[in-house]
Amino acid sequence: MLASFRQHSFTAAEAAEQLGMSSSRFYALSTDYLRACARKKENVWIPGLSGGDHTTAWPEPVTELLKKRLACSPPCPYSFAASEALRLHSFKLDRAQVRRWAIQNGYAHPTPPKRPHAPVRRWQRSQIGELWQLDASPHRWFPPSMLDFPMLNMLDDCSRVFVGSKLYGRELLLSYLDFLPAAFLHYGRPLQIYVDYHAIFFTQNPDALTQLGWALKFYDISFLYAPTPQAKGKIEREHQFWQGRLPPYFTSEQITEIETANPHIDALRLHRNANETHRELRMTPQQAWERAEKEKRSVLRPAPRCPWWPYVWSLRTALKVGSDGRVPVGPSACASNIPRAQK
């Protein structure tokens, strides 16, 4: 066959098909054969071994996990399925390997529509804690349900570490009063938080503060307002990250309640920070965070041991105490423990 190919009796594709091998393998054999011809040893030339497929079979728990994640509706992205194999079974796979396995086993995704190009990306901050991006994303996180629930996400602009990700029933002030102090206690206090002009963050009077703005100022944290939605590109793209992963994950795990979902989100968030390489940084977010700490590029302040902490992060309403020392509760009045001198 190689001698006939040398005489141009066959094309490479035809010869490879008749020999039952790939075109690349046929060209490798042909090159070796031509070297033997140049030394006048073509009559004694013997083709070498290709080496074969020496890859080990994937463990059964891994393939069962891939079937579970890729067979649900909507299916999990290939990158998320690979991440789950590492998180749950410590078995490292690439996205391309999962995609090839899915094609071979009938679990391939339909071709996705082309997305519009992302807006121009601005430079990131050089220090961790210099700026945290905060945003809420309403979405149908539980596919059987027609309800949209907001997910609060907060991202360190320098390292891309998710410092918080949590679902809430509604986007209220109380949601932020629960979300923000938990991140501060775990990671520390940033200098600024990047937000939009939502009424929870911004008042019509530039000199006034919302209750959330007052709480942040009490601990020396300020808001930085995004001039356009495109300016918050980093956190907006991370919303797409969760929107592609969580609905199929919740479907495959039969999760339909926010209270059940949030511990799973927290585990996925920590795994993403520690193990998934960021496309732009070319390292995991946790590695970028640790490198910044090692290079003294951190402006984070620890959460203070402050007796006012529960009060600052609480929802308060004005209340009038009557002259008899009672406060109204519904249609009736209750006795107040406030001494008359303090009233």
N, C-alpha and C positions, 0 to 999 in steps of 0.2 A: 504494500500500500504506500509506504514512504517512497519507494523507488518510482512508483507511478505518479505520486504527487510531485516528485522532482522533475518528471517529464511533462508536468502540467496536464495530466490526464484527469485529475480530480481537483476540485476546490478544497480548501481547508475544511470548510463546513461539511461538505459531503464525506470527506475522509474521516473526520471526527465522528460523524453520525454512524458510519459503518463500523467503526471501531468501538463505538459505545463510550466515548469519553468527551470531555469538554474541549473546546477549541484551544484554550490556553494550554491544556495538557498535551494536545496534539502538536502545537507549535514547539513545546519544550522537547518532545521526542524528535521532531524534525530537525531541530537545531543540533541535537546530539548526533543524529544520523549523518548530517552534512559534515560534521567534524570528522566522523569516521571515514566518510568518502574522501575528504581532503587528504587523509593519511593512507588512502588505498586499502582500508580495512573494512569496507562496507559488507564484505561477505562473511566476516566473523563478528560483526557488531550484534550485540544483544541488548534490547531495551531494558532499562533499569526499572525498579519498582517506584510507583508513585508515592508510596507511603500510606495511602489509604486514609480512612477516617478514624482517627485515634481519640476522638472526643468521647468522654464518658456519658452514659445516659443520665438525664436529669432525674433527681429523686422523685418518687411518686407524689409526695406531699407538695412539691413545687408545681408539678404539672396539674395536680388537682386544684391548686390555688389559681393557676393561670386560667383554667377552664371556668372557675367560679367568677373571676374578675372580668373575663372577656366575653362570657356568655350572657351576662345580665343586660338589661336594657334601661338606660344607654350603657354601652360597654366602657370599661375603663381604658384610658389611654395606655399605649404600650409602655411609655416611660413610667407610668404609675404602677403597672403590673410588675415591671422589673424592680421598682423600688419596694413593692410589697414582698417580693421574693427575698430581698435582702433583709427587710425589717422583721418578717415573721419566721424565716427559715435560715437566715444568714447565708443565703446562696446568691452569689453575685451574678447578675445578668445585665447585658446591655439592651437598650431599646431595640436595636436591630435584630438581636437574637430572638427576642419575644415576638417581633413582627414576623420573622421567618418561620418560627414555630406556629404562629397563628395561621399563616398562609397554608402551611403544610397540613394542618389539622382542622381546617375549616372554621377558624375563629377570627378570620381577618375582618378588619373594619372596612366599611365602604369608603371610597375616596372622599376626603373632606373638601368642602368648598374653599376656594382661595380667599384668604383674609386680606383686607386692605393693609397697606404699609403703615407701620406705627409712626407716630409723629417723631420729630427730631428729639433725641434724648439729651437732657442736660447733664452736666458734669455732676458726679456724686461728691458728697462731703468727704473730707479726708480723715475725720475723727469720729469714732463711735460715740454716740450720745449727742453729737452736734445737732442732728436733725432726725426726728422720727416722723414718718409719714403715716397718717391716720385716715381711714375712710370706712364707709359702710357700703355693703353691696347687697341689695335685696335680690333674692333669687329663689327659684323652686328647688330647694335642696333635697326635698323628699319627693321623688317622681310620682308616687301614687297620689300625692296631695296636690291640689291646685293653688295652695297658699304660698305666698312669698314671705320669707323671713329674712331679716337683715343679718348680715355677718359683719362684725367689726374686725378689721385687720389693722395691725400696726407693724411697721417695718423700719429697721434702722437703715438710714440712707447710705451709710458708709459700707457696712458689711453685708447688707441684705438679710440679716437675721430677722426672722419673724419673732417679735417680742410679745405678740398676743394675737390670737385668732379665736373668735367665739361667736356662737349663734345666740340670738335673742328673739323673743317673741315680737318686740316692737323696738324701733329706734327712738328711745326716750332718754332724757337726762339721766334717769336712774340707771340705764344700761351703761352709759359712759362712767358714771360714778362707781360702778362695779368693775368695769373693764380696766380703767387706767391705773388705779392703785395696785391692782394685782401685778401689772407689768413693772411698776416702779419698785415694788417690794422684791421682785425676782432679779431685775436687771439694773436697777438704779434710776436716778432722775436725769432725763436729758435736758438740754438747754432750750430747745424749741420743738414744737409739734406742728407739722405741716397739715393744714386743714383747708376746707373750702368755706364759702360764706353761708353755711348753714346757721339757722337761728340759735342752735345750741352753742355755737362758737362765736357768733358775731352779732352785735347790736347796731341799730341805725346810728346811734351816737358813738363816734369813734373813741370818745374819752370814757365811755362806760364799759363795764365788763358783765358778761353773763355769769350765772352762778358757777358754771364750770370754769370760765376764765378766771374768776376770783379764786377758786380752789387751787388752780395751777399757780397763780401768782403768789399765793400764800407760801408755796414751796419753791419759788423762784424758777418757774417754767412759764414760757410765753408761747402764744400762737404765732405762726407764720402763715399768711393766707395765700393760697394759690390763685394767680390772676385768671387762669383758664383751666378747664378740666384736663386739657392735654398736658398741662404743667405737672400733673400728678401721675405721670406715666408709669413710674415704677410700681406704685401701689395698685394702679388700675390693671396692670399686667398680672399682678399677683392675684387679683380677683379672678382672672381667667384661669389661673393655675388651680384655684379651689373649685371653680365652677366646672372644670373638666374632670376633676377627680372625685369630689364628694358625692354627687348624685348617683353615679354607678356604684360607688363604695357602699353607700347607704342601702341601695337596692340589693346588692349581693349579700350584705349582712343583715338585711331585713330590719333596718333601723328607721323608725318613723317619728321619734320624739326628740325634742331639743335636749332634754336632760340626759338622754342616753347618748346623743350624738357628740356632745361637747368633750367628754373624756377621750373619745376616739380622735377628734380633731386635735386635741392637745398632743396625743401620741404621734400623730402624723406630722404635726408642726415640728416637734423636737427631732424626729427622724429626718425630716427635710433639712433642717438647719445643720445637722451633724454629718449627713451622708450624701446629699445630692449636690453635685458640682454645678455651680452657677455658670451659665453660658458666658456672661461677660467677665466675671471675675476669674474664671478658670480655676476655681477652688470652691470648697464648700463654704457657706456663710459662716459656720462656726470657725473654720480655719482663718477666714478673713478677720473675724472678731478677735481671735487669739493673736494673730499677727499684729493687729493694731494695738492691742494691750502690750505686747512685747516691745513694740517700737514707741511706746509712750504716746500713742495717738488716741487718747481717751479723755473726754470731758464729763464723764458720768459722775454723779454724786450719789452716795448711798442714801437710801430712804431714811429720814431722821426718826429717832425714837422720840416721837412727839405725842404728848397726851391729847392734843387736838386732832390727831389723825382720824379717828372715827367720826368726829363732828364735821370736819372739813369735807369728807367724802360721804356725806349724808344729804338726803333731800329734806329741805326745811320749808315750813310755811309759817306765815305770820299768824299769831294767835293773841287775842285780847283777853286779859284776865280781869274778871269783874271786881267790883269794889268789895265783894264778900269773899274774895279769894278763890272763886270758882272759875273754871274754863268750860266753854260749851263743847260738848261731845254729842253730836247728833241733835236730837230734840231736847235733850236734858243737859244739865251742868254737873260737872264733877268737882270735888274738892281739890284744891291745889296745895301742894306741899311747900310752895314758895313762901318764905316768911314775909309778913306784911311790910317789914322795913325794906325788903328788896323789891317789892312791887312798886 
